[in-house]
Amino acid sequence: MTPSKVEAAFAAASDAGSGPLVGYLPIGYPDLATSIEAAITLTQHGVDVLELGIPYSDPVIDGPTIQAATTVALENGFRLRHAFEAVREISRASAAPALCMTYYNPVLSYGVDRFAADLAAAGGAGLITPDLVPEEAGEWVAASDAHGLDRVFLAAPTSPEARLRAATEVSRGFTYVVSTMGITGARADVDSAARTLVERLRAVTERPLAVGIGISTGAQVAEVLTYADGAIVGSRLVTALGQGLSALADAADELAEGKRPVVHG
């Protein structure tokens, strides 16, 4: 099995006394070339792992900011092949692992093994699949194993213990800890449910845990890294990109200030 690129990034951040910042941007927003440049910009301004969203017409958990951005990408002609093109260009320019975030239907439509092969050939690290549950993931698990890809499943505050255990056992790279119920988007406070959920997950796994949904400031990144292994930011970065690459770099810099040495508690 190929070593996990994402777990290596988490280990490097841990060795430095902190945790990685995972940054989300949709591929194709505001256009394909700019989205590639934007992702590379993130890696130059403190983002350790990229989460590259594949635009989809029925985004179940995406909030209004990300929905609006992916709608622009689709209206501007995004096609699934552009995801592989973007990952290839980004991976050539940066050593940061690039995960794609995608709903599972595009993977099924493309062909699961074919999708895995093409993503690996492009230099991608793996997939985050928010609507795929472990019990139905056998084909993707086999394909990701065959092509050395990471696979990130979600754990929610409402998940029973059996589902938490299943999600962590099948995840490779990290498990995505949903900080609060509802759709994505920046919030003034990260829900306290995130800390409780991380504690529940620690009881069933020693693998990396990263908290996402609602994180929008460097202070929140720092808070999350006191109890989790990584922090995921999306809407704040998408909003900044809408203001230009310079604003995106500034936002990433501010978020990365939260990656100071921490003590898990």
C-alpha positions in Angstrom: 0.0 0.0 0.0 1.3 3.4 -1.0 1.9 5.6 2.2 -0.8 8.1 2.9 0.1 11.5 1.7 -2.4 13.1 4.0 -1.4 11.2 7.1 2.2 12.3 6.3 1.1 15.9 6.3 -0.7 15.4 9.7 2.4 13.7 11.1 4.7 16.6 10.0 2.4 19.2 11.6 2.2 17.1 14.8 6.0 16.9 14.9 6.1 20.7 14.7 3.8 20.8 17.7 0.6 21.8 16.0 -1.8 20.5 13.4 -2.5 21.0 9.7 -4.7 23.6 8.2 -7.0 22.0 5.5 -8.2 24.5 2.9 -11.2 24.0 0.7 -11.8 25.7 -2.7 -14.1 24.6 -5.5 -12.5 23.6 -8.8 -13.6 25.9 -11.6 -14.4 29.0 -9.5 -14.4 31.7 -10.8 -12.9 29.9 -13.7 -10.6 26.8 -14.1 -7.3 28.7 -14.5 -8.0 30.9 -11.5 -9.1 28.0 -9.3 -5.8 26.3 -10.0 -3.8 29.4 -9.2 -5.9 29.9 -6.1 -5.2 26.4 -4.8 -1.5 26.9 -5.3 -1.7 30.2 -3.5 -3.2 28.5 -0.5 -0.2 26.2 -0.2 2.1 29.2 -0.3 0.2 30.8 2.6 0.0 28.2 5.3 -2.5 25.6 4.0 -1.1 22.1 4.5 -3.7 20.0 2.8 -6.0 21.0 -0.1 -9.7 20.0 -0.3 -10.7 20.6 -3.9 -14.4 20.6 -4.4 -15.9 19.0 -7.5 -18.9 21.1 -8.5 -22.2 19.2 -8.4 -25.8 20.2 -9.2 -27.3 18.8 -6.0 -24.9 19.8 -3.1 -26.5 18.3 0.0 -24.4 19.8 2.7 -22.9 22.9 1.0 -24.0 26.2 2.4 -24.9 29.3 0.3 -21.4 30.6 -0.2 -20.1 27.3 -1.6 -23.3 26.6 -3.5 -23.0 30.0 -5.2 -19.4 29.4 -6.2 -20.0 25.9 -7.6 -23.0 27.2 -9.5 -20.7 29.7 -11.2 -18.3 27.0 -12.0 -21.0 24.8 -13.6 -22.4 27.8 -15.5 -18.9 28.5 -16.8 -18.7 25.0 -18.3 -17.0 22.9 -15.6 -16.8 19.2 -16.6 -15.5 16.3 -14.5 -12.4 16.0 -16.7 -11.4 19.5 -15.5 -11.0 18.1 -11.9 -8.3 15.8 -13.1 -6.7 18.6 -15.1 -6.7 20.9 -12.0 -5.3 18.2 -9.7 -2.5 17.5 -12.1 -1.5 21.1 -12.4 -1.7 21.8 -8.7 0.2 18.7 -7.8 3.0 19.6 -10.2 3.3 23.0 -8.5 2.9 22.0 -4.8 3.9 19.2 -2.5 0.7 19.7 -0.4 -1.6 16.7 -0.8 -4.7 17.4 -2.8 -7.9 15.6 -1.8 -11.0 16.1 -3.9 -14.4 16.6 -2.1 -17.1 15.0 -4.2 -20.6 13.6 -3.8 -20.6 10.0 -4.8 -22.9 10.1 -7.9 -20.2 11.6 -10.2 -17.8 8.8 -9.2 -20.4 6.2 -9.9 -21.3 7.7 -13.2 -17.6 8.0 -14.3 -16.8 4.4 -13.0 -15.4 3.9 -9.6 -12.1 2.2 -10.5 -11.6 4.5 -13.6 -12.1 7.5 -11.3 -9.6 6.2 -8.8 -7.1 5.4 -11.5 -7.4 8.8 -13.2 -7.2 10.7 -9.9 -4.1 8.8 -8.8 -2.5 9.4 -12.3 -3.1 13.1 -11.8 -1.3 13.1 -8.5 -4.4 13.4 -6.3 -4.2 12.1 -2.7 -7.8 10.8 -2.5 -11.4 11.7 -1.9 -13.7 13.2 0.8 -17.1 11.7 0.1 -19.8 13.4 2.3 -22.8 11.4 1.2 -21.1 7.9 1.1 -21.6 5.8 4.3 -19.1 3.1 5.2 -21.6 0.3 4.8 -22.1 1.2 1.1 -18.5 2.0 0.4 -17.0 -1.4 -0.6 -16.4 -0.6 -4.2 -14.7 2.7 -3.4 -12.6 1.1 -0.6 -11.3 -1.6 -3.0 -10.6 1.0 -5.8 -8.8 3.4 -3.4 -6.7 0.5 -2.0 -5.8 -0.6 -5.5 -4.6 2.9 -6.5 -3.1 4.0 -3.2 -5.6 6.8 -2.5 -6.8 8.2 0.8 -10.5 8.1 1.7 -12.1 10.5 4.1 -15.5 9.7 5.7 -17.6 12.0 7.9 -18.6 11.6 11.5 -21.5 13.7 12.8 -22.6 14.6 16.3 -25.8 12.4 15.8 -23.8 9.3 14.7 -24.2 6.3 16.9 -21.1 4.6 18.3 -21.2 1.8 15.7 -21.2 4.4 12.8 -18.3 6.3 14.4 -16.3 3.2 14.7 -17.1 2.2 11.1 -16.2 5.7 9.7 -12.8 5.8 11.5 -12.0 2.2 10.5 -12.6 2.8 6.8 -11.1 6.3 6.7 -7.6 6.7 5.5 -5.9 10.1 5.8 -8.2 11.4 8.5 -11.8 11.3 9.6 -13.8 14.5 8.9 -15.5 15.6 12.2 -18.6 17.6 11.5 -18.5 20.4 14.0 -22.3 21.0 14.0 -25.4 19.8 12.4 -26.5 21.7 9.2 -24.9 23.0 6.1 -21.4 24.4 5.7 -20.7 28.1 6.3 -18.7 30.4 8.6 -20.0 30.8 12.1 -19.1 33.1 15.0 -18.5 30.1 17.3 -17.5 26.5 16.5 -20.2 24.3 18.1 -19.2 22.7 21.4 -20.5 19.5 19.9 -17.3 19.2 17.9 -15.2 18.8 21.1 -17.6 16.2 22.5 -17.6 14.3 19.2 -13.8 14.3 19.0 -13.8 12.8 22.6 -16.2 10.1 21.4 -14.0 9.4 18.4 -10.8 9.2 20.5 -12.4 6.3 22.3 -12.6 4.2 19.1 -9.6 5.3 17.0 -6.0 6.7 17.2 -6.1 7.9 13.6 -6.2 11.6 12.7 -9.3 13.6 13.3 -10.0 17.0 11.6 -12.8 19.3 12.4 -14.7 21.2 9.7 -17.8 23.3 9.1 -18.0 26.7 10.7 -14.3 27.5 11.2 -13.5 31.0 9.8 -10.8 32.6 11.9 -7.3 32.0 13.1 -8.5 32.0 16.6 -11.0 29.2 15.8 -8.3 27.2 14.1 -6.2 27.6 17.3 -9.1 26.5 19.4 -9.9 23.4 17.3 -6.2 22.4 17.4 -6.3 22.2 21.2 -8.4 19.0 20.9 -8.4 17.8 17.3 -5.6 16.9 14.9 -6.5 19.3 12.1 -8.8 22.2 11.2 -10.8 22.5 7.9 -11.8 25.9 6.5 -14.0 26.4 3.4 -16.5 29.2 3.2 -14.1 31.9 4.5 -11.6 31.0 1.8 -14.3 30.9 -1.0 -15.6 34.3 0.1 -12.0 35.7 0.0 -11.4 34.2 -3.5 -14.4 36.1 -4.7 -12.5 39.3 -3.8 -9.4 38.2 -5.6 -6.2 36.2 -5.1 -4.6 38.8 -2.9 -7.6 38.7 -0.5 -7.4 34.9 -0.6 -3.7 35.0 0.4 -4.5 37.4 3.3 -7.3 35.1 4.5 -5.0 32.1 4.4 -2.3 33.9 6.3 -4.7 34.9 9.1 -6.1 31.4 9.4 -2.6 29.9 9.5 -1.7 32.1 12.5 -3.8 29.7 14.4 -1.3 26.9 13.8 0.8 27.5 16.9 2.1 24.7 19.1 -0.8 23.2 21.0 -1.4 20.7 23.7 -4.3 18.3 23.1 -6.8 18.2 25.9 
